[in-house]
Amino acid sequence: IIQLRDKVHDKGDVLPVARRIRGLCEEYGALLIINDHADLAVACDAHGLHLGQHDLPIEEARAILHPHQIIGRSNALLEEALESERQGADYLAVGAIFPTDTKEKTRPAGVGTLERVKAQVSVPVVAIGGINGDNIPQVMLAGADAVCVISAVVGDPNPEEAARRMVN
């Protein structure tokens, strides 16, 4: 899964990039998730949308998206995750599991919250925040269905090899 997260450029400038990434995802059997912007997710026919706690409510985003598009939502607390599932999220992101420099305003969740969320929800759970090749085993043992990484891949001199190591 590739998430397109662009906090800098105007959506009109991001759209051609999103469409190109969507094509690459189709070619390689991956999913494209757009961060925050339901209209951009519809315009590029992404596979889904990822929302934060202060983005559009899930119900409002569903009204904009195509029926086949999924929605995920970020959560730092068990109560948020349970509410996100009640609102109809298709997957839950839980984090920050570890400290991260990728996002300025993040709240710590930790491995314990990940374990509690996984024990109480029925939708897939994705661990986010500070995850790298060294701590992936700990996160997976805590119950994560998947992990989200940024710095551990794009900050490596060989991103392709870094991703391969983490998958293995």
N, C-alpha and C positions, 0 to 999 in steps of 0.2 A: 504494500500500500504506500502510495506517495501522497503526502499532504502538501498542497501549495499554500504557503503562508507568506504573504507579502504585505507588510505593514507600512511600506514606503510609497509605492507607486499607485497612481490612479487606476481604478478598475478597468477603464477602457484600454489602458496600456498593458494591463496584466492579461486581458482576454486572449490575445493571440498566443501568448506564452502558455496559458492554460489549455488552449485548444491543441497546441503542439504536444504538451505533456500528456493530454488525454489520448492523443494518437499513439504516443509511445507506450502508454499503459496498455492500450488495446493490443499493440503489437507484441508486448512481452507478458501479457496475462496478469497485469497488475490493476489495482483500483486507484482512481484519483479522488481524493477528498479535498474540497476547498475549505479553507479556514475562514470562518466568520461571515462570509458574504453569500447569502442564499441566491441573490440575483446572478452573481457570477457563476455559481454552481449550475444554475439552470442554463445560462447562456453558453457554457462550454460543454454541457451535458456530462458533468462530472458524475461519478458514481455516488458521491455523497457530500455531506456538509459537516464540518466540525464546529461546535459552538462552545463558547465560554459561559461562565455563570452570568455575565452581564450582557451577553449578546441577545438576539431575538429569542423569545420563548420557543420551545420546541413546536408547540401547536401552530404558532405564527409561521415558523419556518416551513413546516409541513404544507401549509396552505400555498406557499410559493413554489416548493419543489415539485418535480415530477413524482408520480407514485413509486417509481422504481429506485429513487434516490434514498440513501440511508442517512441517518443523523446520529452523530456522536456528540457527547458533551463532557467537558472537563469538570472534575470534582476533586476537592481536597479533603472533604469530610464525608463520613459515612452517611450522614443525613442528606447531604447534597446528592450523593450517588443514588440513594433510595428515591429521592424526589425526581431525579432525572429519569430513572427507570419508570416511575409512575407516570411521568409525562410522555413516555413513549420513545425514549432514546433507544436506538438499535445497538449501540455499544457505549461503554462508559470508559473514559480516560480517568485514571487516578494518579494524582501527583501534586506536587513534586515529590517523588520518592526519595531523591537525593538532591543536594544543592546543585543549582544550575545557573549559568550565566546567560543562557539563551533567551530567557524571558525576564524582564525587569521586575514585574510585580507577580510574584508567585508565592504561594503559601505551602509550607511543608505538610506533606501527608505521611510519608514514611511507609516502610514495609508493613507495619502493623495495621495501618488503615487499609492498605491493599488487601491484606488477608481478611479483614473484617468485611470489606465490600464484597470480595469474591464469595465469601460464605453466605451472603444474604441476597445476592441478585442472580437472575437467570440469564442475563444478556452477557456477551463477551466483555472482558475487562482488559484494557490496555494500560500498561504502566508507562508513565511519562516523567521526565525530569531527572537529569544527571545520570542517565543509564549509559553504561559503556561495557566493553568486553569483559572487564573484571567483575562487574556486579550483576550481569545478566543471570547467572545461575541462581543467585539469591532471590532475584525478582521472580523468576520462573517457579522456584520452589514455594514462593509465597502465593502462587496461584494465578499469576498473570497469564492471560491467553495470548498476549502479544506485548511487545515493547515498542516504544517510539524513541528513536535516536536522531540526534542532529549533529552535535559537536563530535561525537565519537566516529562519525563517518566523514562529514565535510571538513573536519579539522585534521584529518589524517592525510599524510602525503599521498597515500594511495587509497582513495575512498572505496574503490571497487573491492580491493583486498580486505579492507577494514570491515565492510559489510559482509563479505563472505566469511570471515573469521567469526563474526558475531552470530551469524545464522548457524554455522557449524557448532 
